[in-house]
Amino acid sequence: MPQNQNLFVALRDAFPHELDSTAIATADGDALAYSWRDLERATAMLANLLASLELPAGARVAVQTEKSVEALMLYLAVLRAGYVYLPLNTAYQSREIEYFIANAEPSVVVCSGKNFSWVSRLAFSAGTRHVFTLNDDRSGSLLERAAHHSDSHAPAQKTADDLAAILYTSGTTGRSKGAMLSHGNLLSNALTLKRTWGWAKGDVLIHALPIFHVHGLFVASHGALLNGSRMIWFGKFDPLAVVARLPEATVFMGVPTLYVRLLAEPSFTRDACRGMRLFISGSAPLLIETFNEFRERSGHTILERYGMSETLMLTSNPYDAKDGERRGGTVGLPLPGVDLRVSDDQGQPCAAGEIGGIEVRGPNVFHGYWRMPEKTKEEFTADGWFKTGDVGTVDERGYVSIVGRSKDLIITGGYNVYPAEVESTLNEMPGVAESAVIGVPHPDFGEGVVAVVVAKPGAQPDATGLITALKARIANFKVPKHLFVVDELPRNTMGKVQKNLLREQHKSLFAA
């Protein structure tokens, strides 16, 4: 029989020999310690429960629950049993859940107890046979049923190409698409990151991210598990509580919003970070101001990286200084095994520093979109490169910078405006904390440039004054025709600014 390529097997093989040592310690609510043996036994019981349901091969298990160690165990159990894991953002509402269930046709749905009435109604109506509940206090029908099953289980035989997970894209434009990720995609990326980021014996990870997303579920969890490293587990991010646990840890992964909140905490000092080895940021752009302030406050330089649901991680700033510096405003160099190129609108390669569409290939790149063969074909070039939809540059040293999403490109009067350029200029101005630049319909120019700005605490930037200052710094066609000062920008749960909501809000601004 060929070697079992089940991702769970690779993760379990990395468990330390001392199975009774702590694998995960919870840091909020009840202070609980889960041993490596607990992970082994609980995932076996959950896998046996799934096996007892006599699900079809390739069955999907859709999960929308609050973050808990048991939810992570469920993910591992789905891999172990050989089924396909489908994580769903806890912010999704009934209309969105209805679409995902109809599209993915899961055999099993697991939800929070508080949502059981409406989730089960949608699931049973769509033909799902099994709906369980799982709460963040270790209660729910899933655990009650699993308790009656054996704590011994032989992991299902899988090949590297077998489907392990489906991640639905955010759906900010059009229907959400399910990115199909294989056991090989996930394991190859986890092994690459282990080497690239210097995971070592004794590392301890502070896990303060959601686990319905690539960053928290795959990058963070796989990193710790594959290294046999203890996790300090936060159900929700609390900056004061996180700072208190930093002396016990060596690795922290966060989205830019979390770093901003750490900097706002007075107890976040160099002393608090004295044992830390690495701070990693991703999932949204990190402002250069945050990058610089964090280095000054902590003595650590944040390592920014770049990835997406369809590809997992693609690039990373260097971990080791001998490989280069960590450069603010960039997402670093392509990871080993990842090929990355920038192409123009005609598919021709761009010169160093020229803006174009980012295309990639490698063992981490997904197998296509669930039940969307035409869309899958459309997103790959004729020679097999995936078109990420991101626009960026590669400089002469190979560092990648993201300018924006191709869908965010503004074409005004026939000229291309890349929002990131205007945002970067705005963010450097006095009184501006952050900004978002969008294009909305305009009767004369096709699209009009609009800026939405958040002020720094205590500041009162003047819209007219900011526009005047911009005119002295960038080409006139890039200058916003309107600028609004607001209290905050709309964000999704991973901290990304939801420009689609801003476009919808201002779509009639230039109407005749």
Summary of the structure (lengths in Angstrom):
residues: 512
radius of gyration: 23.2
end to end distance: 70.0
largest distance: 71.3
contacts: 1717
relative contact order: 0.09
helix: 32%
strand: 25%
